[in-house]
Amino acid sequence: MSPPGELRLASISAVLPAYNEEVLIEQAVRRVVGVLHDLTDDYEVVVTNDGSRDRTGEILAALQSAEPSLYLRIVTHPVNQGYGAALASGFDAARNELIFMTDGDEQFDVAELARLLPLMDPATDLVIGWRETRADPPLRLFNAWGWKQLINGLFGYTARDVDCAFKLFRRSVWQSVTVHARGATFSAELLIKARRLGYQVKELPVSHFPRTAGSATGARPDVIVRAFVELFQLWRHLDAELVDDLRTARGDQPSAISRQPHAV
């Protein structure tokens, strides 16, 4: 493991989920590449096109073909599978030591990744942001507050901002934690299991900006219902799944629960 002074040269995979982001996706990719280029010599950008119905896929393909120096890799879902599914596919495709997760809608200042890196010392496994001033409509803010209270109430303290899409973590964490949720519960499940398995987490405030294009999907009724179903499944199976993750880490055979995704 690299000492803190050398972490600038750590290899990083930036993972961005994208759904109908034709207006912003090229700009988002270029900004992420610009930041990574200044931080490390070994990076890649992985974008999951989650069944977009607009020109997101075409724009990404053209960008990848025209500019191989961007180190852009594209994962494509033929149909929309959900926010968590897009992240999971991106994380599975990531090749580097660290995974940086953010969204493709440019509501975060990607340059603030430079503030996360120094916190990723040898004793730390995840560095996660919390939105110091969240730039979302009042109803979305209320829903997010209620969701956080529910998560922390059911599972103990998980995070100050459970769903903040600005996280840096070791790829080994993703390889060790089985996350079944493929909708909005994805981030909560990842953090809950990582903490229960003893991974060390640090938190720091990050900037957040209003969405300038596209539309958020988090308030859709089907997304909300799916999140609560996934949360119930997590609450029901958590202890058994944690045992299975520990078995897998030891090279033992996991049980049927961890081999099969939960029905939603």
N, C-alpha and C positions, 0 to 999 in steps of 0.2 A: 504494500500500500504506500502511496506516495506521501512524503512528509509535507506539512502545510505549505512550506515555501515553494514547493514544486507543483502545487495543485493547478497553477495556471496552465500547465501543459497536459492536464488530464484530458482524455478523449471524451467528447460529449456528443450525444445524440439528442437533438431537439425534436420533440414530437408535437405536431399540431393536428387536431381534428378539424375537419372542414365540412360544412353542410350548407350548400347554397351561398358561398362566399365569393362569387365571381368579382365583385367590386373591389374586395380588399386582399384576396389571397396572394396575388403576385407581390404586392407591396409588403405584406406580412412576411413572406418568405425572404425577400431581399433584406428586410430589416433584421431578421434573425441571423441570416448569413453574415451581415455586416458586424453584428455583435460577436458572434462566435469567432469570426476571423481575427478579431482583436484580442480574444481570450485564449485561444488554443490553436495549435497547428493540426489538430486531428478532430474533425467534426463532421457531422452530417445533419441534414434536415429531413425528417420523415413526416410526410403529410398523408393522413388518411382521408381520402375523399369518400365520405359516408353516404353514398347514393345520391349525390347532389343532382337536382333536376335542371340546374342552370349550366353555365359554361365553366364551372369550377374545374372539372376534369380536363376540358380542352386547354384551359389556360395553364394548368399544371404540366400537362404533357408537352405543350409548346415550350414552356420555360425550361423543362428538363432537357429537351432535345437541343434547344438553341444555346444553352449555357451549362455545359457539364461541370464547369468550375464552381457552380453553386453547391455541388454535392447534394443534390435533391433526389430523394427517393420517394416514390408514390405507392401507397397501398390503396387499392380500390375496392369498395363494397358495391356490388351491382345494385343493391337496394339499401335504403336507409335502415341501419340496425340500432342506432342509438349512440348517445354520447360516450357511454362507457365502452361500448363495442369498438368505437373508433379509436379510443385511447388504447384499449387492449391490443388491437391489431398493430398499432404504432409501436407500442412497447415491445411486442413480440418481434417486430422487425428490427428494432434498434440493435446496433452492434457494439456500441462503445461503453466505456466504463461507467459514465454518468448519463442519466437520462434527465433532460430538462423538459418539463411539460408546460405548455401554454396554449392559449386558444388562437385561432386564426382571424379573430374579429378585431384585433388591435385595441383591446380595452386595457392592455397592460403595456408598460414601458419595458421592452425586452432588454434594454441596456442595464436594467437593475439586476440582471443575472450576475453582474460583476459584484454585487453586494452579497449574493448567496454563496458564491464560491469560497470566500475566505472562511465561512462558517463550516464548510464541509471538511473538518479535520478528521484524523484517523478514528476518533471516537464517535463520529456522527455519521448517520446513515441517510437521513432525510432532512432537507432544509425546505420549509414550506412558508409561503407568504400568507399574510392576512391583509385584506384591503383596508387601509387606514381610513379612507373616505370612499365609501362604495358609491359609484356613480350609476345607480339603477333607480327605476321608478319606485314610488313608495310601496306599492303592493308587492313587488319583487323583494324589496328589503324586508317587509313584514314576513313573507313566506320563508325567506332565508333565516331570519331570526328564529322563527318557530321550528324550522328543520334542525337548526343547530341545538336548540334546547332539547329537542326530542332525541337526537343522536347522543349528546352528552349525558342526558338523563338515563338512557337505556344502557349505555356501554361505558360510562365513565368519561372523564375528559378525553376528547379526541383531538380537537383543534379549536383555536379561536375563530377560524374561518374555514369550516370543513370543506367547502367546495371551491376555494380559491384556486383558479387555474394557473398557478405560478408556483411550481414545485421542482425541486432538484433532488434526485436520489440516486443511489447506487443501483446499477442494473441487477446486482445480486439480490436486492430486496424484491424486485419484481419476479425474479426467478424462484424465490423462496416462498412467496405469498400467493396463495390461490384465491383469485377474485372472481366470483361468479356473476356479480351484477354487471349488466350491460347497458343500463340506463343511468339515471341520475344518482343512484346510490353507489356508483362505482368508487368515487373518491373516498366516501365515508368508509366503505368496506376495506379499501386498501390501507387507510390510516389506522382503523380499529385493529386490524390483524397485525399490522406492522408493530404497533405499540404492544399488543398482547404477546408477540413473539420476542419482545425485548429490543427491537431496533430503536436507536436513539434519534430523537426528533428535535430540531430547533425551529423556532418561528421568528419571523421578523415582518414589519410592515412594508407594504409595497403600494405603489400608486395604482389608481384605477380611473379609467376615463369612460365617458358615455360612448355607447355604440353609435357609429356614424353611418353604417350601412347594414343591410341584411336585417334579420329579425331573430330574436331569441326564441328558443323553443321550450324553455324550462317551465313556463306557466301553462302549457297546453294540458288539458285534462288527462289525456292518455299518458303523458309523461309523468304527471303527478301520481296517477294510479299505479303505474309501473314502479315508481320509486317506493311507494308504500308496500307493495307486494314484495319487492326485493328486500326491503328492510325487514319485513316479517320473516322472510326466509333466512336472512342473516342471523337474526335474533334466535331463530329456532335451531339452526345448525352450527352456530359459531364454535361451541366447545369441541364438537366432533371434528370440524374442519381444521381447527388449530392443532389438534392431535395429529391429523393426517399430514399437515404441513411439516410438523416435527419429524414424523416418520419418513417423509420424503427426503428431508434434509439428511437423515441418517442412512438413506438408501433402502429403506424398507418399502413394502408394498402398501400404497394408500388404500383406504376403504372405498366402497362404491360411491359414497357421498361426495368425495372430492373429485372423483373421475367424471361425474356428470353435472352439467350445468343445471341450476334450479329452473323449474318451470315458472314462467311469469305470464 
